[in-house]
Amino acid sequence: MNNITPKPNNSYINLLKNKNVLSWSLYDIADTVYFVGILGLFFPLWITEDMGGNDGTVAFTLSVSITITLFLSPVIGAMSDNSVKRKYYLCSMTFLCIIALFTLGNFNLMTSLTTVSISVITMYLAGIVYNALLLEVSTKDNVGLIAGIGSSIGYIGAIGIVAFSIFFVDDLGYIFGFKSTAIFMLISTIPIFLLMKEKPKDFVSPGIVNITLSAFKQIFVTIKSVSKHNPAVIVLITKFFYSCSLNGALMFIVLYGTETAGFNAKYVYIVYALALLIAIPFAIIWGKWIDSIGVVITIKINLVIMVCLLAIGALIPELDLANKEIYWALLGILAGIVTPGLWVSDRPLLVLVSPQNQIGEFFGFHGLVGRLSAILATFSWGFIVTTLSFGQQTAVIFLSLCSVFALISIMFLRQE
């Protein structure tokens, strides 16, 4: 059935003619515009500029939200494995996130933070199911390319939301940005709901209650199983540290660029857009490299770049440079190269080391590790900047060290 699994030698254009690949890739727009537009741009500045909050308010809200997903992510992964249609989980959680975004602007600070938390929780959980659906649209030979296609299309959406913020949100406000992003997410979610046809499964669903009870029991079985699978342990440790670097950088780059580096918000947005523009072709390039030179080597290359990028970024405010804007733009270009490299490698790396019949569970645990890293990134930013008053530069140095630890960890994994 070619409409379900694409041929390994298909070209980029032919792959997109496949409804499963196309609808899966288009959903990456919803995922990317949420994390770039809502968490990266609008939410931090809305809280600090309009709602009277600070770095700690933003960071600790995200930290608590992601902590909740920490307990739910393995359950969702196991439940999706026992579901006839994974896409129903994906779309339901995404629609809940969209509803939450539409209600923002009508409440006080605490209620607004709670509403944002709901959107964070549902979107993070949706990501687990989305990752597992990669197996529905790819083969071992083209998993890297298809992951790259999804990421590149997602980056197109990200550029759109950044450009949208430059031209409209500055004048119409962050609430307008929240609601507009929700509309973009809805449009890009509809295709996967209507078009994706999942592979037939050889079981009868035991029902939601039994699935839930089984999923809680399966958490401990999965932990035991993963712990015995050394390659998976190495991958998850690596994932933990580089995700900490990426999550921290993506969530707080706008605050760092405006408050510490000293640039105006519009310039930071423009460089952000430049990075995203560069990321589009590099998502495809890294995807092809994964299929040719291997995902492990690809990640090593990107981690070296990431360490240097964050270290230099932390030093920029201290350097006596005549044209800091140029150096900030150069860092944006490097970010546009390395970020898709790590994101595109993320899913194929886990597929490489995971048993085929446990992929949903491993992705659930993979999501749990991602939540742990996001908790560390957000909590450490708030703790370092607000509680300890060490400043944002120290927080960026900490993120750089996380990339160093990831690089050390991946050295123990061999390409299979």
N, C-alpha and C positions, 0 to 999 in steps of 0.2 A: 504494500500500500504506500505509494510514493508520496501521498498527501500527508503521511504521518511521519515517516523517517526519510530525510533527504539523502540522495546518493552522496557518498564520500567525496567524489570528484566534482561535484557541482561548483559552478562559479558563484561569485558574490551575488550577481544579478539573479541567477537561476535559483539560488537559495531563497531570495526574497520573494520569488514567485510562489513559493510554498506557503500556504496559509498559516500553518503552524509556526514556521520560522518568522514570518512577517508579524503575526499577532503577538508572539512572544517578544520579539524585538521592540515592537511599538510600546509594549508595557514599560519598557525601560525608561521611556519618557516620563511616565507617572512617577516612577521611583526616583529618577534623577531630579526632576523639577521640585519634588518635595524636599529632598535633602539639600539641594542647592538653594532653591528659592526660599523655602520656609525656614529651615534650620540654619542655613548658611548666611542668608541675607536679611530677611524680614524680621524673624523672631528676635535675634540678638539686639538689633537696632531699635526695634519697637519697644522692647523692655527697657533698654537703657535711655532712650531718648523720650519716649512718650509715657511710659508707665512708672517711671521713677525707680527702676531697678538698677542692678550693676552686674559685673561679670559673675559674681557669686549667684545671683538670682537666676541667670541664664544657665550656668553650669550645673548648679545643684538640682534645678528642675529637670534638666535632661538626664542627670545621673539617677535620680529617683525613678523616672519613667523607664529608663533602660534596665534598671534593676528589676522592675516588675516583669519585663520581657525575658529576663534571665531565667525565671522560673517557668515561663510559659513556652519558650521556644522549643525545648525538646518534646513537649507534649504536642505542639502543633506539627512538628516534623513526623512524629509517630502517627498522629491522627491522619495526616495526609497520606502516609503509606497505606493506611487501612481504609482509604476513601476511594470510591469509584471515580470521582472527579475532583482532582486537586484544585482545578481552576475555580470551583465554587468557594473554597476557603479563601483563595487569593482575592477574588472579586468582593466577597463579603467584607473582608477586613479593609480593603481599599475604599469601599463605599462608606464605611463608618468613619474613616479618616477624612474623607471629603465632607461629610456632614459636619464633623467637628470644626473644620476650617471655615465653613460657611457661617458658623455661629459666633466666631471671634469678633470682638468689637462691641459686644453687648453687655459685657460683664466687668466687674472690678478686677484688680490684679490677681487675687488668689483664685477666683473662678476661672479667669483667663488662663492662668498657669495650669490648672487642672484640665481644661479643655485642650490645651496644647499637648499635655501629657497623654491624653487619650489618642490624639493623632499620632504621636510618636510610637506608642505601644502598638497600635493597629498596623502602622506602616512597617515597623520592624518585623512583626510577625508575618506580614504579607511577603516580605522579602525571603523568608525561609521557604515558603511554598514556591515562590518564583524561581529560586535556585534549583529546587528539586525538579521543576518542570523542564529544565534544560535537557534532561534525558529524553523527554518526549519529542524533542525537535532536533536532536543531534545524534551522531555516531562517534565512536572513538576517534575516527580519522578527521572529523571536522568540528569537534567540540570547541577547540580553540577559536576557529574562524567564526563560528556562530556566536560564541560568547563575545567576540570582538565586534560583530555586527550589532548585537544588542547594545553594547556599551557605546559604540559610535552613534547610533540613533538616539540613545539617551543623552549624549552630549549635545546633539543638535537641539533637543528640548531644553537642556541647561543653558545653552547660548541664548535661546529664545527668551527664557525667563530672566536672564541677566539683562539682555537688551530691553526687555519690557520694563524692568525696574529702572533702568537709566532714563527711559523716555517718558514713563507714565507714573511710576510709584513715587518718585520724588515730588511730583505735583499733587497726586491724588491720595497719597498716604499708604501706610503699611496694611491697613485693613482691606483696602482695594486690592493690594497685592495678595493677601491671603485668599480672598474670594476668587480672584482671577486664576491663581494657581490651582485651586480646587476644580475649576472648570477645565483647565488643561489636563488635569489628572483624570477626570471623568471621560473626556474624549479619547484619551490614549488607553483607557482600561476596557472600553466597550469592545474593541476587536478581539481581545483574547477571550472575553466572555461569549461572544457570538461565533467566532471562527475556529478556535482551537478544538481539535478532536484528539482526545487522549487515547493511548493504546489500551486495548481491552485487558481487563484484569481477571485472573482466574479464581476469584473468590466472591462470596456474597458478603456485603457489608453487615457486620454484626450490630450496627446501631450506635448512635452517638454515646449513650451511657457506657456501653461495654467498651467502645473504642477509647473513651476517656480513662476508664479504670485501667484498661490494658496499657495505655500510654504512660500512666504514672508508674506502673510496675516496670515498663520497658526502659524508663530512664536509667534505673540502676543497672539493668542488663547492658544497656548501651555504653554506660560509663565503663563497665567491666570489659566489654568487648573492645572498646576503643583503646583502653589502657594496655591491652595485650597486643595491639596492632602498632608496632613501633613506628612505622612510617606515618601513620595517622597522628600519633602523639607529636612527632616532630613538626608535621604540617600545622597542627593546632597551636603549638607553642609559637611557631613563626607567625601564624595568622594573628595571634593575640597581640604581639608586639608591633607588627607593622600596621595593623588596624588601629592601634592606639595612636600612632603617629598620624595616620590619615584622618581619623575621626577628629582628633584635636585640631589639626590644621584646617580642615574643611569647615568645622563649626565656628572657629574663632578667628579666621583669617581677616574678616571684615573689621572686627573689633581691634585686632592687632594693627592692621593697616591704618586705621583712622586714629586710634588712641595713642599708640606707641611709635609707629613709624612716621606719623604726622601727615599723612596724605588725606585729602578730602574724599568723601565717600564715593563720589562719582568717578574719580580716578581709580580707586580700588575696584569698583565695579568694572571699569573698562579693562583693566589688567586681568581681572577674573574672566571676562569674556574672551580675552586673547588666549588665556590658558585653555579654556574650553574649546576654542576654535582649533587650536593645535592638537587637542586631545582626540578630536574626531578621526583624523587619518591615522594617528598613532594607536588608537584602539584596534584598528584593522591590521596595522603593521605588527603590533605585538601579538595579535591573534595568530597571524601567519607564522611569526617566529616561534610561537609555542608549538605549532604543528611541525615545524622543521628542526629547530635546535633543542626543543624540550622546554617544559614549563619551569623546571628547577633552575636552569641556567638563566632563563628570562627573569625570574624573580630576583636572582642574585644581582643581575645587572641593575635592575630598578632600585633595589635596596641601597646599593652604593650611591646612586644618584640622590636618593631620598635623604640619606645621612648628610651629604654635602649641602643639599638644598636648605634643610632646616637649620643647619649650623650657620650658614651664611645669612639666612634670614634673621636669625637672632642677633647677628652682629651689625646689621645695616644701621639701626638707630645710633650706634656708637661710632660709626665710621665718619670721618670728615670728607664727605664726597660732595663734589660740586653739583652733580646731577643724580641725586638719589632716585629720581623717578625712573631713569634708564635702568639702573640696577634692579629696581623693584620689578620692572617689566621683564628683565632677563630672568629673574627668579620665576615670574609667571610663566615664561616659556618653558623653563625646566619642569615646573609643576605640570604643565600641559603634556609633557612627555612621560613623566614618571607615574602620574596618577592612573591613567588608563592601563599602563603596564601592570600595575599591582592589582587593579580591579579585574582586568581580563584574565589574569593568571589565577585569581582566587578560586573560581569554580572548577576549572580544569585540574588544578592541583589536588583538590579533594577527590574529584572523580578518579584521578590517577591512583590514589591509595585506598579507595573505599571498595568494599565488597558490593557487587551489583545489587544484591537483594536487600542491602541495608542502606542504600544511598539516602533514603529519606531520613532515617535515624541519624546517620552521620552528618547530613546537612543540618538537622535539628541541633545536634551537638556543636557543629561548626558555627551555627547561629548563636548558640549559647556563649561560645568563646568570643565571638564578635561583640556580643552584648557586654561581656566582662571587660573587653578592651575599651569599649565606648564608655563604660562606667568609669574605668580608670582615667581615660582621657578627660572626660567632663569634670569628674570630681577633683582630679589633680589640678586642672586649670583653675577651678574656683578656689581650691585650698591654697595653691601657691600664690595666686594673684590677690585674692580677697582676704583669706584668713591669715596667711603668713605675711602678706603685703610684700612679697618678693618681686612683684612686677611680672608683666607679660613676657619679657625676654627670658626670664628664668623658666617659665612654663614652656616656651618654645625649645629651649635647650633640653628640657626633660623629654619632649617629643622626639628630638633628634637621638637621644640615648636609646629610646625605645626601638628606633630603626636599627641601631647598632646591635641590640640584643636579637632582633629578628634575623639579621644577617649572620650572626654567630650560630643561631639555631639551624638555619637552612643549610649550613655547611655540612651538617650530619646526614642530610638526605641525598641519596643518589638517584639520578634519573633512571627510570625503569624502561 
